[in-house]
Amino acid sequence: MQKIVSLCKRRGFIFQSSEIYGGLSNTWDYGPYGVELKNNVKAAWWKANVYECDDIFGMDASILMHPKVWEASGHVESFFDIYLDCLNCKKRIKVNDPALKKATNTCPYCGKSGLTDPRKFNLMFKTYQGPIEDEASLVYLRPETAQGMFVNFLNILDSKHPKLPFGLAQIGKAFRNEVTPGNFTFRTREFEQMEIEYFVKPQEADKKLEEWIESRFSWYLNLGIKKENLRKRPHTKDELAHYAKACTDIEYNFAFGWSELEGIANRTDFDLREHAKFSSKDLKYFDETTKEKFYPYIIEPSGGVDRSVLAFLVDAYHEEKVKDDIRVVLKLHKDLAPIKVAVLPLLKNRPEIVELAKRIAQDLKKCFITVYDDTAGIGKLYRRQDEVGTLYCVTVDVQSLEDKQVTVRDRDTMQQDRISIDKLREYLSKKLNTEG
Ligand code: GAP
């Protein structure tokens, strides 16, 4: 993990937030490559779940919502963590920490006795809307994007007239005042979610849940995560959230242990019933064929953008021995790699070569995310591009001036092909658009 954190900083993927002021703990900023990778993850998710599905509609609800939303959802009442502090080492311990069960008055971190009484702590961030800071103006930063979709159920019925099953999909920020954040970007207080709320007939919910678990599992595999690093873990009855009848987590084998990337839950009709009760609106679905009115069940695949990005980074990280050197390379899937092509002049002191390389880069930029770099020798330039996962390096050399050809180096195999400049776009298109 330390290697990933260091590469992220060194190469401009992820920086500590407000670093020049000493940083704000557990908050992170995505740099030039990080934002591209994150956008590519989100685009791949949107493509698979919105563009390639006939029955899912995209949404972008606001972060601030009516406070009643969080009463109806159960978050005001029961979105708590219970924690203890160690009086000796000052570490904060969540009460569901398994290590604590073994010895209740012993700190699992320093092993000494002396823990505070359990304290309850609501995870929602509070703020005030408008100039007066009182109870009436209290609003919350949403702790999940899901509720923005439930409260728009009626708007979707009225505007799109969909038939069951259908879904809503949304990507956006969520905030939780976590008691024990950590493990780099894995658990933070500000993060992004990718959520689908899929409305189904109650009798079809179990089957649809299984279908969604398979579909979401395949999504990670299709984007290159190694099979041995991914698993499904069904929840036991006692760990289910208050709204869920069943839930399966997709977990990744991080250095700190198997950990949740996404949960796929059967939320039953809990949410629509609760919002109908609190809003006094009729949120039932009318089935035109059977003439029945009922609350649909909701299947919810809910994943974290930041956790996916971290898993893709960790999984793609490779160290390879090349001659007497170690090559660090990020073997990211082609759809996720921040940069597709880098154009590198072999000799930067030859203006004709530099000019030709810049012209080629400018041309390729129209089709692919391309960078031009002449700030070091070719060996160093290759190493830089490998470390950020650039798929192809195009090298322009002295011979290119004569034969109008360039060398294209493949990131993973390091194989080099000599390609005619006027065929370069076509060659790269084929590689980038068709090869898995
Ligand atoms: N709407 C259901 C829901 O929010 P969740 O399991 O609490 O379920 C869903 O969150 C996903 O959001 C998790 O699988 C994880 O990927 C991401 N997530 C939750 N809390 C997070 C945190 N503190 N930091 C980063 N990602 C988080």
Boltz pocket constraint, residues with backbone or C-beta under 6 A from the ligand:
constraints:
  - pocket:
      binder: B
      contacts: [[A, 143], [A, 144], [A, 145], [A, 146], [A, 176], [A, 178], [A, 185], [A, 186], [A, 187], [A, 188], [A, 189], [A, 190], [A, 191], [A, 192], [A, 193], [A, 195], [A, 260], [A, 261], [A, 262], [A, 263], [A, 300], [A, 302], [A, 303], [A, 304], [A, 305], [A, 306], [A, 307]]
      max_distance: 6.0
